[in-house]
Amino acid sequence: MKSLPLPGLSLLRLCTAVLAMGILLSPARADEKVHGWQTVEVGGREYLSVEQIGRFYGLDRLRREGEKVVLENPKVVVKMEVGSPVCLMNGLKFIFEAPVTEADERVLVSRADLVKILDPVLRPKMIEKTGPVGTVILDPAHGGGDRGAASELGNAADYALKIAKLAEKEFRDKGFEVVLTRTEDVEVSPEKRLELANAVKDGAVFVGITFGNPEDDEPGIGTAPLEVYEIPVADEEPVPANFDRASLALASAIHGTLLGRRGKHSTDRGIKPAHRPDFAMLAHPAVFLDAGSLGDPAESRLIDNDAYQKAVASAICLGVLKYRNAVEK
């Protein structure tokens, strides 16, 4: 299969490309009764064929060579591979919950991944209206006795706080209000972080900052939009607001911007929604940025560099600006 030139596009450029195609589809969830979807069950999970997905989203050219599959039109290119959870949309990496699979010679994508990842990116008009974004809540992880991941040069708690303060200055210079969940090297409980964030009532986004991958210390940049599951709550408690689509848009904008800043030095771990029970009641779109691994010697040296820390802070700020422009338009 001929390779395609795929420059790294931010979510804003990808959204613009999709909107330019004139795709105005509703409702927000792809309902098979309305749109004629035919699901296939594999291993207890619902899947949809790439042919159906291509027709629905106007990706009218389908190509396959071996396990690799490409859906495209003149504005958008989606690359997948059977057996892999990785999906590239105009060069930006997203990580599906379930690997792409195959049954009866049809390539299949799980319905959950269609709803959580493909649909929000390919139909940005369906992102919930969150009002003008005027406040950014920055959450530097760890602090106090919790140092997070560490190298010989430093630890996640210190780096996250430094980047949050650098980003705070950039946001304030651009007219944003800024709330930091901690401004000193102190330990702040998840409950207190949530309280501080939800004290901001409208027009805010939440950006968590950390370093290191607790699972395998894989180097590179990874961004997790907050995914809110349905959780049991008491009758008197409010149901958590669902900003899944907006959170994915925010993650895409920040992730793509930071990768662009890192250039050839970047390793893309991708964008993968994450369920965080401690933030399930968060009242704003939210992302958690893992800006590099302190377990990797080369990357730990990069993270300790002042220029890199400024680049991360600037990418967060520019990413939020791109997100704001995309959703407000």
C-alpha positions, 0 to 999 in steps of 0.5 A: 500500500502506498504510504501517505504524507501525513503531517502532524495535525492538531485537532483544530486543523482536523476539525476544520477539515471535517467541517469543510466537508459539510458533514452535518449529521445527528444525533450525537450517538450513532444509533443503528435503528436510525442510521441502519448500523448493523453490529457484530458481536465478537467476544461479548463486545459490539463491533461495526464494519469499517465499510459502514463507518466509511459511508457514515462519515463520508470517508468514501475511499477504503483501501486494504493491504494485508492487515493495514486499512485506510479510510479517507477522503480529500480532507481526512485520512484514518489508518488502522491495523487489524490486531492493533488498538492504534488509530491514526487520524491525519497523523495524530495517534489515538488508542482504542479500548479494543484492538481492531479485529476481523470476522467473516473477512470484514474489518471491525471497530468496537462500537465503544471506540466509535462513540468515544473516539472516532465520532467526537473527532470526525463530528466536532459539531457534536461536542457539547457546548461548554460556554466560553472558556475563560478559566484554566485549572492546572493540577500539578500532580503529587506534592509533599510526601508524594514525589511521584516518579523520579530520576537522579535529576529530579521528581515528578512533583517538582517538575509538574509544579514548575511547568504549572507555574510557567503555564499559569503566566502564559495563560494570564498574559493571554487574559485567562483566569487560572486556578492551581490546585497547589502552588507549593510543595505540599500534598493535596488530597484528591478530594481537595483538588476536586473541590478547588476545580468545581469551585469554578462554575462555568467556562473552565477546562482542567489540565492535570500534569505529571511525568512517568508511566507507572505501568511500564515507564515507556518513554514519550508523550501520552494524554488521557482525556477524562472518561466518565463512566456511569457510577452509582450515586445517592438519590440526593447527589447530582449525576456527573456531567459528561464532558467526554467529547469535549475532553477528547477534543481538549486532549487532542489539541494539547497532545498534537501541539506538544508533539509538534513542539518536540519534533523529531525528538518526540515519541507518541504514546497517543491519546487514550481515554482514562477513567479516574474515579477520583475525578468522576464528579469533575464539572469541566472538560479534563485531560491528564498530560503525561509529559515524559518518562523519568524512568528513561535516562535520555528523556529524564535529561530532557525533562530536567531541561528548562527549555523543555519545561517551557515548551510543555507549558507553552504547548498546554497554553496553545493547545487550550487556545486551539480547543477554545477556538474549535469549540466556540466556532 
